[in-house]
Amino acid sequence: MAKKRKRLIMRSSILGAITVMLAYVFYTNFMSGEETNVQEGETAPNFVLETADGERVELKDFRGKGVFLNFWGTYCPPCEEEMPHMNELYKEFRERGVEVLAVNVGESNLAVNRFADRHDLSFPMPIDENKSVLNRYGVSPLPSTFLIDENGTVQRVLLGAMTEEKMRGYMEEIEPS
């Protein structure tokens, strides 16, 4: 009898935890009024984040430049594949008025720093700890990239990984005239 009671309590606890998780997912995905899905032709929503080194990054500070805004995670194989290409193009295009901002989604400073060191990355990598920027932009899947022109307007929304050649073409598109 005691065994059956323990099993019932365990099953009820698991079911309760699953119910709470599902309610949270439903609320955050469908009921939160602050989330928007940024579309091409819209002004890119401003945000303020910090890098793992404590550097403050605000999107509006990059007005007058093209911005290659990439959302990524260290756990994302396509993200890892495109980062070295992004870094090489950053070195070239930064002098031409194009900035790369690679927003990490919800990971620790340690994980981001290790990843950056392993790949010798030099562009700013602000961390979106609570995923508020990710949600504001309506990002799903990773990687996702927003091409923003010098006026702060989203020119393209790109989902998934890119080749180096495609990245080059996209950076040329947002290069200030």
N, C-alpha and C positions, 0 to 999 in steps of 0.2 A: 504494500500500500504506500509506503514512504517513497519507493522508487517511482511509482506512477505520479505522485504529487510533485517530486523533483522534476520529472520530465515535463509535466504540465507547466510548472513555473518557468522552466528554461524555454520551452516553446513560446509561451506567452511573452517572455522578455524579448526574444528574437523577433517575434511578430511586431511587438511594440516599437522596437528600434527601427525596423524596416518601414513601418508606417510613418514614423517621425521623419526619416530620411526622404521618403517619397513626398511627404507634405512640404518639406523644405525645398526640394527640387521643383515641385509644382509652383510654389510661391515665387522662387527666384526667377524662374523662366517665364511665368505667365502673368504674375500679378504685380510685379515691381514696375511702377510707372516711370522710373528714372532711366531705364534702359532704352536706347534707341539703336537703330540700325543705320549706320552712316552710309549714304549713297553717293555715287558719282555726281558731281555738280554741287554738292553741299559744302558748306564751310566745315572744315575739320574741327571737332570739338576740342577745346583747349584742355590740357591736363598738366598737373605738376606731379612728378615722381622723383625718386632719388635712385642713384646708381648704388651698387654695392659699396663703393668707396665714399658714399655720402654726398656726392655731387648732385645738386638740384638741377633738374631738367624740366623746362616748361616749353610746351610746343610753340606758344606764341612768340617766344624768343627767336624762332627760326624764320619769322616772316621775312620776305625778301630772298629766301633761298628755297630751292626745291627740297622736299623732305621725302625720303624713302622710309616710311614707317612700317616696321616689320614686327609682328607678334610671334613669339617663339617660346620653346621650352627645351631644356637640356635633354629631356626624355623623348624628344621627337626626332627620329632618324632623318626625315627630310630637312628639318631645320638645321641639323648638324652638317648635312651635306652642302647646303647652300651658304653657310657662314663663311668659309674661306673665300669663296667667290665674292661675297658681299664685302669682305674686308679689303680685297685687292681693288675692287671698283671704288670703294670709299676713298682709298688713298689717291686715286686718280680724279674722281669727281668732286671731292671736297674743295679742291682748288678752283673748280668750275662752278661753285655755288650750290652743290647738292650735298645735303647732310643725310646720314643714315642714323636712324634711331631704332634700335632693336629692343622692343619692350618685352622683357621676360615676364612670363605669366605665373605668379604665385610661388616662386621658389626662393630658397634661402640665399643670402649674400655669399655664403661659402660655395654653394653649388654653382652660382653664376661666375664667381671669380675663378674657380677651378676650370670651368668650361672655357672661359676667356683666355686663361693662361695656356691651357692645352692647345688652343687653336691660334694663339698669339693675335687676338682680336684687339683692334684699336678704336673702334667707333663706340659712341655712348650706348650703354645698355641699362636703361632705367628698369627698376623692378616694380611690377604691379602686384604688390603683396596680396591685396584683398580682391583682385580681379575687377576692380571698379572700372578701369579704363577698357579692359577687355569687354565687359558687359555694355559699357556706354557705346562702344563701336560696333557691338553685335558680332564679335568675332567667333567664328566656328568654322572650320578646322584650323589647326596649326600646321604649317605656318600660314599666315595671312598677311598681306601687304597692302598698304594704302599709299598711293602716289599723290602727294600734295604739292601743288604749285606754289610759286613765290607769294601769291595772294592768300594762301591758306585754303584754297579750294581743292577738294578731292577730285583728282582727274581719273583715277582708276582704282578699283578694288580687285585685288588678285588673290585667289585662294589656291593654296597648295605651293609646292616647291617650284623653283625656277632654275633654268640653266643659266650659266654665266652670260651667254649671248643675249638671252631675254632680259636679264637684269641690266645689262649695258644699254639695251634699247630703251628700257623703261626710265633709266636714269637720264638718258639723253632727252626724253620727252619732258621731264620736269626741270631740266636745266634752265635757269633764268636767262632771259634774252638780253 
